[in-house]
Amino acid sequence: MTIRYHAHEETLLRCAAGTIRPGLALVAATHIAGCPACRDRLADFEAIGGVLLRDAAPTLMAPDALATIFACVDAGTSETAKSEGTRLPSRVVPRPDGVVLPKPLRHCEIGPWRWIAPGVHISKVGAPQAGGTQALLMKIGANRNLPRHGHVGRELTQVISGSFSDHLGQYGPGDLIELGEEVDHRPVVDAGGDCICLTAIEQKMRFHGLLARFMQPFIGL
Ligand SMILES: [Zn+2]
């Protein structure tokens, strides 16, 4: 199967310049680890513009934070190269409860699943560097949905397993969905089974409706 949704150019530029926030960087790195196309584009940006961009933009991460994250990516490169064009190859590692996670998450502290709504569980993922945007694993059951919401800042979501849809498309394992704050959406998990995603938001979600706003403190974004 082919990855259909990739990192935006701006995200790769920010990765190259080291100006992407840690939580977003972890989501991007998880995608890049499994996507030869984005790895190649990132290498191009690093070659031609990383230094210039670093001089031009404020640094949001510790100098070695991105290097730490991308060391995880590099660790998975040789394995992913063997299986280019496929989804979720052997670069994945098991989680104690049976959920299989991509290699860039191996060095992260991952919390237990917490119930926040019927069919919806979250697990906080500590980025290798303290501070910055919180990354979350979300596990949502078949046919379940998140309430309609927007975001303050960009939202990056990497599909680990399963699939979901919104009014903009359908997303499967390996896809990276980037949404700007101008987009409101209501993600619905497809009927095949649980969907597990890694997600991070530049600032926070904007939920609509009383029930949804009740969920926000539990999500923590
Ligand atoms: Zn990609």
py3Dmol code that shows the C-alpha trace and the ligand (Angstrom):
import py3Dmol

protein = """\
ATOM      1  CA  MET A   1       0.000   0.000   0.000  1.00  0.00           C
ATOM      2  CA  THR A   2       1.185   3.499  -0.760  1.00  0.00           C
ATOM      3  CA  ILE A   3       1.402   6.377   1.707  1.00  0.00           C
ATOM      4  CA  ARG A   4      -0.973   9.040   0.410  1.00  0.00           C
ATOM      5  CA  TYR A   5      -0.530  11.939   2.812  1.00  0.00           C
ATOM      6  CA  HIS A   6       2.933  13.383   3.421  1.00  0.00           C
ATOM      7  CA  ALA A   7       4.669  16.073   5.447  1.00  0.00           C
ATOM      8  CA  HIS A   8       4.086  19.596   4.166  1.00  0.00           C
ATOM      9  CA  GLU A   9       7.065  21.481   2.806  1.00  0.00           C
ATOM     10  CA  GLU A  10       6.954  23.953   5.698  1.00  0.00           C
ATOM     11  CA  THR A  11       7.164  21.107   8.223  1.00  0.00           C
ATOM     12  CA  LEU A  12      10.204  19.606   6.510  1.00  0.00           C
ATOM     13  CA  LEU A  13      11.827  23.047   6.347  1.00  0.00           C
ATOM     14  CA  ARG A  14      11.220  23.524  10.061  1.00  0.00           C
ATOM     15  CA  CYS A  15      12.707  20.068  10.728  1.00  0.00           C
ATOM     16  CA  ALA A  16      15.769  20.971   8.666  1.00  0.00           C
ATOM     17  CA  ALA A  17      16.177  24.251  10.547  1.00  0.00           C
ATOM     18  CA  GLY A  18      15.518  22.782  14.007  1.00  0.00           C
ATOM     19  CA  THR A  19      12.656  25.220  14.599  1.00  0.00           C
ATOM     20  CA  ILE A  20       9.805  22.719  14.902  1.00  0.00           C
ATOM     21  CA  ARG A  21       8.331  22.216  18.369  1.00  0.00           C
ATOM     22  CA  PRO A  22       9.304  18.910  20.051  1.00  0.00           C
ATOM     23  CA  GLY A  23       5.872  17.244  20.031  1.00  0.00           C
ATOM     24  CA  LEU A  24       5.309  18.114  16.390  1.00  0.00           C
ATOM     25  CA  ALA A  25       8.874  17.009  15.637  1.00  0.00           C
ATOM     26  CA  LEU A  26       8.174  13.597  17.132  1.00  0.00           C
ATOM     27  CA  VAL A  27       5.085  13.138  14.937  1.00  0.00           C
ATOM     28  CA  ALA A  28       7.003  14.316  11.861  1.00  0.00           C
ATOM     29  CA  ALA A  29       9.948  12.061  12.696  1.00  0.00           C
ATOM     30  CA  THR A  30       7.631   9.073  13.071  1.00  0.00           C
ATOM     31  CA  HIS A  31       6.259   9.728   9.588  1.00  0.00           C
ATOM     32  CA  ILE A  32       9.686  10.365   8.053  1.00  0.00           C
ATOM     33  CA  ALA A  33      11.044   7.129   9.544  1.00  0.00           C
ATOM     34  CA  GLY A  34       8.543   5.188   7.458  1.00  0.00           C
ATOM     35  CA  CYS A  35       8.472   7.393   4.366  1.00  0.00           C
ATOM     36  CA  PRO A  36      11.440   7.325   1.962  1.00  0.00           C
ATOM     37  CA  ALA A  37       9.929  10.180  -0.066  1.00  0.00           C
ATOM     38  CA  CYS A  38       9.839  12.580   2.892  1.00  0.00           C
ATOM     39  CA  ARG A  39      13.283  11.415   4.036  1.00  0.00           C
ATOM     40  CA  ASP A  40      14.707  12.347   0.644  1.00  0.00           C
ATOM     41  CA  ARG A  41      12.999  15.751   0.657  1.00  0.00           C
ATOM     42  CA  LEU A  42      14.236  16.431   4.189  1.00  0.00           C
ATOM     43  CA  ALA A  43      17.791  15.554   3.141  1.00  0.00           C
ATOM     44  CA  ASP A  44      17.510  18.047   0.277  1.00  0.00           C
ATOM     45  CA  PHE A  45      16.307  20.800   2.595  1.00  0.00           C
ATOM     46  CA  GLU A  46      19.069  20.062   5.062  1.00  0.00           C
ATOM     47  CA  ALA A  47      21.642  20.215   2.305  1.00  0.00           C
ATOM     48  CA  ILE A  48      20.527  23.467   0.739  1.00  0.00           C
ATOM     49  CA  GLY A  49      19.012  25.534   3.468  1.00  0.00           C
ATOM     50  CA  GLY A  50      19.226  24.232   7.003  1.00  0.00           C
ATOM     51  CA  VAL A  51      21.964  26.586   8.141  1.00  0.00           C
ATOM     52  CA  LEU A  52      20.384  29.641   6.522  1.00  0.00           C
ATOM     53  CA  LEU A  53      16.993  28.846   8.024  1.00  0.00           C
ATOM     54  CA  ARG A  54      18.482  28.314  11.446  1.00  0.00           C
ATOM     55  CA  ASP A  55      20.003  31.792  11.302  1.00  0.00           C
ATOM     56  CA  ALA A  56      16.739  33.336  10.126  1.00  0.00           C
ATOM     57  CA  ALA A  57      14.206  31.777  12.530  1.00  0.00           C
ATOM     58  CA  PRO A  58      13.955  31.649  16.339  1.00  0.00           C
ATOM     59  CA  THR A  59      15.022  28.344  17.833  1.00  0.00           C
ATOM     60  CA  LEU A  60      12.196  26.533  19.623  1.00  0.00           C
ATOM     61  CA  MET A  61      14.065  23.377  20.536  1.00  0.00           C
ATOM     62  CA  ALA A  62      17.253  22.595  22.396  1.00  0.00           C
ATOM     63  CA  PRO A  63      20.085  22.313  19.848  1.00  0.00           C
ATOM     64  CA  ASP A  64      20.375  18.556  20.199  1.00  0.00           C
ATOM     65  CA  ALA A  65      16.645  17.779  20.501  1.00  0.00           C
ATOM     66  CA  LEU A  66      15.996  17.213  16.830  1.00  0.00           C
ATOM     67  CA  ALA A  67      19.239  15.261  16.517  1.00  0.00           C
ATOM     68  CA  THR A  68      17.996  12.943  19.249  1.00  0.00           C
ATOM     69  CA  ILE A  69      14.684  12.405  17.500  1.00  0.00           C
ATOM     70  CA  PHE A  70      16.247  11.865  14.103  1.00  0.00           C
ATOM     71  CA  ALA A  71      18.770   9.439  15.553  1.00  0.00           C
ATOM     72  CA  CYS A  72      15.683   7.314  16.116  1.00  0.00           C
ATOM     73  CA  VAL A  73      14.729   7.863  12.495  1.00  0.00           C
ATOM     74  CA  ASP A  74      18.187   6.883  11.303  1.00  0.00           C
ATOM     75  CA  ALA A  75      18.030   3.750  13.412  1.00  0.00           C
ATOM     76  CA  GLY A  76      15.044   2.659  11.382  1.00  0.00           C
ATOM     77  CA  THR A  77      16.368   3.667   7.980  1.00  0.00           C
ATOM     78  CA  SER A  78      18.083   0.463   6.957  1.00  0.00           C
ATOM     79  CA  GLU A  79      15.029  -1.589   7.800  1.00  0.00           C
ATOM     80  CA  THR A  80      12.599   0.693   6.025  1.00  0.00           C
ATOM     81  CA  ALA A  81      14.791   0.828   2.930  1.00  0.00           C
ATOM     82  CA  LYS A  82      14.229  -2.882   2.407  1.00  0.00           C
ATOM     83  CA  SER A  83      10.505  -2.392   2.335  1.00  0.00           C
ATOM     84  CA  GLU A  84      10.133   0.917   0.513  1.00  0.00           C
ATOM     85  CA  GLY A  85       6.573   1.534  -0.650  1.00  0.00           C
ATOM     86  CA  THR A  86       4.986  -0.617   2.006  1.00  0.00           C
ATOM     87  CA  ARG A  87       3.229   0.409   5.191  1.00  0.00           C
ATOM     88  CA  LEU A  88       4.423  -0.390   8.682  1.00  0.00           C
ATOM     89  CA  PRO A  89       7.366  -2.684   7.856  1.00  0.00           C
ATOM     90  CA  SER A  90       9.705  -4.239  10.421  1.00  0.00           C
ATOM     91  CA  ARG A  91      10.679  -0.909  12.011  1.00  0.00           C
ATOM     92  CA  VAL A  92       7.915  -1.303  14.576  1.00  0.00           C
ATOM     93  CA  VAL A  93       8.295  -2.411  18.165  1.00  0.00           C
ATOM     94  CA  PRO A  94       5.664  -3.980  20.434  1.00  0.00           C
ATOM     95  CA  ARG A  95       4.127  -2.170  23.401  1.00  0.00           C
ATOM     96  CA  PRO A  96       3.410  -4.203  26.553  1.00  0.00           C
ATOM     97  CA  ASP A  97      -0.348  -4.179  25.926  1.00  0.00           C
ATOM     98  CA  GLY A  98       0.138  -5.553  22.432  1.00  0.00           C
ATOM     99  CA  VAL A  99       0.008  -2.288  20.482  1.00  0.00           C
ATOM    100  CA  VAL A 100       2.863  -2.141  17.980  1.00  0.00           C
ATOM    101  CA  LEU A 101       4.585   1.245  17.795  1.00  0.00           C
ATOM    102  CA  PRO A 102       7.062   2.733  15.290  1.00  0.00           C
ATOM    103  CA  LYS A 103      10.700   2.827  16.285  1.00  0.00           C
ATOM    104  CA  PRO A 104      11.004   6.607  16.861  1.00  0.00           C
ATOM    105  CA  LEU A 105       8.729   6.138  19.888  1.00  0.00           C
ATOM    106  CA  ARG A 106      11.020   3.527  21.428  1.00  0.00           C
ATOM    107  CA  HIS A 107      12.996   6.138  23.385  1.00  0.00           C
ATOM    108  CA  CYS A 108       9.937   7.988  24.602  1.00  0.00           C
ATOM    109  CA  GLU A 109       8.203   7.580  27.903  1.00  0.00           C
ATOM    110  CA  ILE A 110       4.685   6.372  27.092  1.00  0.00           C
ATOM    111  CA  GLY A 111       1.953   6.567  29.683  1.00  0.00           C
ATOM    112  CA  PRO A 112      -0.888   4.093  30.266  1.00  0.00           C
ATOM    113  CA  TRP A 113      -4.089   4.311  28.243  1.00  0.00           C
ATOM    114  CA  ARG A 114      -6.589   6.645  29.891  1.00  0.00           C
ATOM    115  CA  TRP A 115     -10.307   6.503  29.106  1.00  0.00           C
ATOM    116  CA  ILE A 116     -11.666   9.934  28.152  1.00  0.00           C
ATOM    117  CA  ALA A 117     -14.928   9.043  26.382  1.00  0.00           C
ATOM    118  CA  PRO A 118     -16.746   5.911  25.158  1.00  0.00           C
ATOM    119  CA  GLY A 119     -14.362   4.180  22.762  1.00  0.00           C
ATOM    120  CA  VAL A 120     -11.669   6.862  23.135  1.00  0.00           C
ATOM    121  CA  HIS A 121      -8.397   6.377  25.061  1.00  0.00           C
ATOM    122  CA  ILE A 122      -5.271   8.526  25.156  1.00  0.00           C
ATOM    123  CA  SER A 123      -1.709   7.967  26.279  1.00  0.00           C
ATOM    124  CA  LYS A 124       0.751  10.805  26.809  1.00  0.00           C
ATOM    125  CA  VAL A 125       4.036  10.481  24.966  1.00  0.00           C
ATOM    126  CA  GLY A 126       6.955  12.308  26.510  1.00  0.00           C
ATOM    127  CA  ALA A 127       9.245  13.789  23.874  1.00  0.00           C
ATOM    128  CA  PRO A 128      12.967  13.071  24.377  1.00  0.00           C
ATOM    129  CA  GLN A 129      13.435  16.751  25.334  1.00  0.00           C
ATOM    130  CA  ALA A 130      11.373  18.368  28.085  1.00  0.00           C
ATOM    131  CA  GLY A 131       9.077  21.266  27.251  1.00  0.00           C
ATOM    132  CA  GLY A 132       7.222  22.170  24.111  1.00  0.00           C
ATOM    133  CA  THR A 133       4.172  20.600  22.550  1.00  0.00           C
ATOM    134  CA  GLN A 134       2.745  17.421  24.092  1.00  0.00           C
ATOM    135  CA  ALA A 135       2.389  14.419  21.819  1.00  0.00           C
ATOM    136  CA  LEU A 136      -0.426  11.945  22.442  1.00  0.00           C
ATOM    137  CA  LEU A 137      -1.320   8.482  21.297  1.00  0.00           C
ATOM    138  CA  MET A 138      -5.044   8.214  20.671  1.00  0.00           C
ATOM    139  CA  LYS A 139      -6.870   4.894  20.417  1.00  0.00           C
ATOM    140  CA  ILE A 140     -10.394   5.220  19.065  1.00  0.00           C
ATOM    141  CA  GLY A 141     -12.750   2.307  18.494  1.00  0.00           C
ATOM    142  CA  ALA A 142     -14.378   1.321  15.201  1.00  0.00           C
ATOM    143  CA  ASN A 143     -17.136   3.706  14.104  1.00  0.00           C
ATOM    144  CA  ARG A 144     -16.355   6.051  17.008  1.00  0.00           C
ATOM    145  CA  ASN A 145     -15.532   9.686  16.479  1.00  0.00           C
ATOM    146  CA  LEU A 146     -13.901  12.659  18.138  1.00  0.00           C
ATOM    147  CA  PRO A 147     -16.209  15.648  18.553  1.00  0.00           C
ATOM    148  CA  ARG A 148     -15.929  18.337  15.902  1.00  0.00           C
ATOM    149  CA  HIS A 149     -12.979  20.546  16.801  1.00  0.00           C
ATOM    150  CA  GLY A 150     -10.496  23.049  15.483  1.00  0.00           C
ATOM    151  CA  HIS A 151      -7.015  23.883  16.671  1.00  0.00           C
ATOM    152  CA  VAL A 152      -5.014  26.834  17.824  1.00  0.00           C
ATOM    153  CA  GLY A 153      -1.923  26.315  15.723  1.00  0.00           C
ATOM    154  CA  ARG A 154      -1.237  23.333  13.463  1.00  0.00           C
ATOM    155  CA  GLU A 155      -2.226  19.732  14.217  1.00  0.00           C
ATOM    156  CA  LEU A 156      -0.049  16.862  13.017  1.00  0.00           C
ATOM    157  CA  THR A 157      -1.446  13.320  13.148  1.00  0.00           C
ATOM    158  CA  GLN A 158       0.365  10.161  12.080  1.00  0.00           C
ATOM    159  CA  VAL A 159      -1.760   7.040  11.621  1.00  0.00           C
ATOM    160  CA  ILE A 160      -0.090   4.064  13.325  1.00  0.00           C
ATOM    161  CA  SER A 161      -2.778   1.448  12.669  1.00  0.00           C
ATOM    162  CA  GLY A 162      -6.387   1.307  11.529  1.00  0.00           C
ATOM    163  CA  SER A 163      -7.944   4.142   9.561  1.00  0.00           C
ATOM    164  CA  PHE A 164     -10.215   7.146   9.967  1.00  0.00           C
ATOM    165  CA  SER A 165     -12.006   9.650   7.780  1.00  0.00           C
ATOM    166  CA  ASP A 166     -13.116  13.271   7.903  1.00  0.00           C
ATOM    167  CA  HIS A 167     -14.637  15.613   5.356  1.00  0.00           C
ATOM    168  CA  LEU A 168     -11.240  16.001   3.696  1.00  0.00           C
ATOM    169  CA  GLY A 169     -10.313  12.356   3.140  1.00  0.00           C
ATOM    170  CA  GLN A 170      -9.622   8.854   4.430  1.00  0.00           C
ATOM    171  CA  TYR A 171      -6.332   8.110   6.156  1.00  0.00           C
ATOM    172  CA  GLY A 172      -4.536   4.813   6.758  1.00  0.00           C
ATOM    173  CA  PRO A 173      -1.313   3.525   8.331  1.00  0.00           C
ATOM    174  CA  GLY A 174       1.700   5.658   7.419  1.00  0.00           C
ATOM    175  CA  ASP A 175      -0.307   8.738   6.443  1.00  0.00           C
ATOM    176  CA  LEU A 176       0.557  12.104   8.026  1.00  0.00           C
ATOM    177  CA  ILE A 177      -2.352  14.530   8.277  1.00  0.00           C
ATOM    178  CA  GLU A 178      -1.475  18.202   8.725  1.00  0.00           C
ATOM    179  CA  LEU A 179      -4.240  20.656   9.521  1.00  0.00           C
ATOM    180  CA  GLY A 180      -3.989  24.396   9.969  1.00  0.00           C
ATOM    181  CA  GLU A 181      -6.047  26.305  12.491  1.00  0.00           C
ATOM    182  CA  GLU A 182      -8.508  27.347   9.800  1.00  0.00           C
ATOM    183  CA  VAL A 183      -9.800  23.748   9.555  1.00  0.00           C
ATOM    184  CA  ASP A 184     -12.512  22.249  11.792  1.00  0.00           C
ATOM    185  CA  HIS A 185     -13.073  18.528  11.447  1.00  0.00           C
ATOM    186  CA  ARG A 186     -14.834  15.544  12.990  1.00  0.00           C
ATOM    187  CA  PRO A 187     -12.629  12.456  12.633  1.00  0.00           C
ATOM    188  CA  VAL A 188     -14.567   9.169  12.445  1.00  0.00           C
ATOM    189  CA  VAL A 189     -12.815   5.807  12.731  1.00  0.00           C
ATOM    190  CA  ASP A 190     -13.624   3.360   9.954  1.00  0.00           C
ATOM    191  CA  ALA A 191     -15.499   0.134  10.637  1.00  0.00           C
ATOM    192  CA  GLY A 192     -12.520  -2.251  10.401  1.00  0.00           C
ATOM    193  CA  GLY A 193     -11.304  -1.859  13.998  1.00  0.00           C
ATOM    194  CA  ASP A 194      -9.461   0.426  16.430  1.00  0.00           C
ATOM    195  CA  CYS A 195      -7.478   3.305  15.005  1.00  0.00           C
ATOM    196  CA  ILE A 196      -4.272   4.334  16.783  1.00  0.00           C
ATOM    197  CA  CYS A 197      -2.703   7.682  15.926  1.00  0.00           C
ATOM    198  CA  LEU A 198       0.153   9.788  17.218  1.00  0.00           C
ATOM    199  CA  THR A 199      -0.900  13.424  17.339  1.00  0.00           C
ATOM    200  CA  ALA A 200       0.445  16.783  18.485  1.00  0.00           C
ATOM    201  CA  ILE A 201      -0.961  20.288  18.306  1.00  0.00           C
ATOM    202  CA  GLU A 202       1.010  23.500  18.242  1.00  0.00           C
ATOM    203  CA  GLN A 203      -1.092  24.981  21.036  1.00  0.00           C
ATOM    204  CA  LYS A 204      -4.470  23.389  21.811  1.00  0.00           C
ATOM    205  CA  MET A 205      -7.723  21.996  20.439  1.00  0.00           C
ATOM    206  CA  ARG A 206     -10.838  24.149  20.143  1.00  0.00           C
ATOM    207  CA  PHE A 207     -13.812  21.907  20.927  1.00  0.00           C
ATOM    208  CA  HIS A 208     -17.364  22.901  20.111  1.00  0.00           C
ATOM    209  CA  GLY A 209     -20.263  21.916  22.341  1.00  0.00           C
ATOM    210  CA  LEU A 210     -20.531  21.271  26.066  1.00  0.00           C
ATOM    211  CA  LEU A 211     -19.665  17.562  26.019  1.00  0.00           C
ATOM    212  CA  ALA A 212     -16.627  18.145  23.866  1.00  0.00           C
ATOM    213  CA  ARG A 213     -15.407  20.969  26.065  1.00  0.00           C
ATOM    214  CA  PHE A 214     -15.822  18.639  29.058  1.00  0.00           C
ATOM    215  CA  MET A 215     -13.332  16.277  27.389  1.00  0.00           C
ATOM    216  CA  GLN A 216     -10.674  18.930  26.870  1.00  0.00           C
ATOM    217  CA  PRO A 217      -9.078  18.878  30.346  1.00  0.00           C
ATOM    218  CA  PHE A 218      -8.742  15.097  30.090  1.00  0.00           C
ATOM    219  CA  ILE A 219      -7.013  15.319  26.741  1.00  0.00           C
ATOM    220  CA  GLY A 220      -4.765  18.087  28.030  1.00  0.00           C
ATOM    221  CA  LEU A 221      -4.461  19.867  24.672  1.00  0.00           C
TER     222      LEU A 221
END
"""
ligand_1 = """\
1
ZN
Zn 5.931 11.210 3.490
"""
view = py3Dmol.view(width=600, height=400)
view.addModel(protein, "pdb")
view.setStyle({"model": 0}, {"cartoon": {"style": "trace"}})
view.addModel(ligand_1, "xyz")
view.setStyle({"model": 1}, {"stick": {}})
view.zoomTo()
view.show()
